[in-house]
Amino acid sequence: MLTLHGTLRTAEQLGGGVNRKTGERIPIRSVIQVEAPDERGLVQLHTITVPDLEPFRKLVGQPVTVPVRAWAMGGPVNFAFRGEA
C-alpha cells in the first residue's frame, strides 16, 4: 500500500452551491491538506478528498499517515484517498 506521511494542516468541507454558468449543483466534499516534503526537501501541500472528516479533525497539526493511490498525467503526481479494501 502507498502511504503519504506529513503534517495534517486542515480538515474541511468544500463546495456546495450551484454553478452559475450551467446551473449544475456542486456537491460538498470533505478534504484534508497534508504538508509533506518532496524529493528536494521542499514542502508541498497535498489536498486529498476523503470519505469522512471525523477521523482527521482531531489530528490537525499532528503528523499523519494517509493511505493513498497516486497517478500522474504528464505533470506532478496526484494523490487520492484509498480506503481499506
PEPE-V919550 format. One record per residue. N is the residue number from 0. PSI is psi in whole degrees, -180 to 180 (999 if undefined). OMEGA is omega as a letter, one per 20 degrees, with the letter a starting at -180 (999 if undefined). D_CENTER is the distance of its C-alpha to the mean C-alpha in whole Angstrom. Layout:
((N PSI OMEGA D_CENTER) (N PSI OMEGA D_CENTER))
//
This chain:
((0 141 r 17) (1 133 r 14) (2 149 r 12) (3 124 r 10) (4 133 r 12) (5 -167 r 12) (6 127 r 12) (7 120 a 10) (8 -32 r 10) (9 157 r 9) (10 108 a 9) (11 169 r 10) (12 137 r 11) (13 161 r 11) (14 -155 a 14) (15 156 r 17) (16 -161 a 21) (17 137 r 23) (18 124 a 22) (19 -35 a 26) (20 -44 a 27) (21 -18 a 26) (22 1 a 26) (23 139 r 24) (24 136 r 22) (25 117 a 18) (26 151 r 16) (27 136 r 14) (28 147 r 10) (29 128 a 9) (30 152 r 5) (31 156 r 4) (32 123 a 5) (33 126 r 7) (34 121 a 10) (35 149 r 12) (36 147 r 15) (37 -173 a 16) (38 -18 r 19) (39 -8 a 21) (40 1 r 20) (41 151 a 18) (42 134 r 15) (43 148 r 12) (44 119 a 9) (45 126 r 6) (46 124 a 3) (47 128 r 1) (48 132 a 5) (49 155 a 7) (50 -27 a 10) (51 130 a 11) (52 -26 a 11) (53 -42 r 14) (54 -19 a 13) (55 -25 a 11) (56 -41 a 13) (57 -6 a 16) (58 3 a 14) (59 130 a 13) (60 -5 a 15) (61 159 r 15) (62 138 r 14) (63 159 r 12) (64 120 a 12) (65 127 r 9) (66 129 a 11) (67 166 r 9) (68 155 a 11) (69 150 r 12) (70 158 r 14) (71 135 r 15) (72 70 r 18) (73 21 a 20) (74 -146 a 18) (75 158 r 15) (76 134 r 13) (77 155 a 10) (78 147 r 7) (79 145 r 7) (80 139 r 7) (81 109 r 11) (82 161 r 13) (83 131 a 16) (84 999 999 19))
//
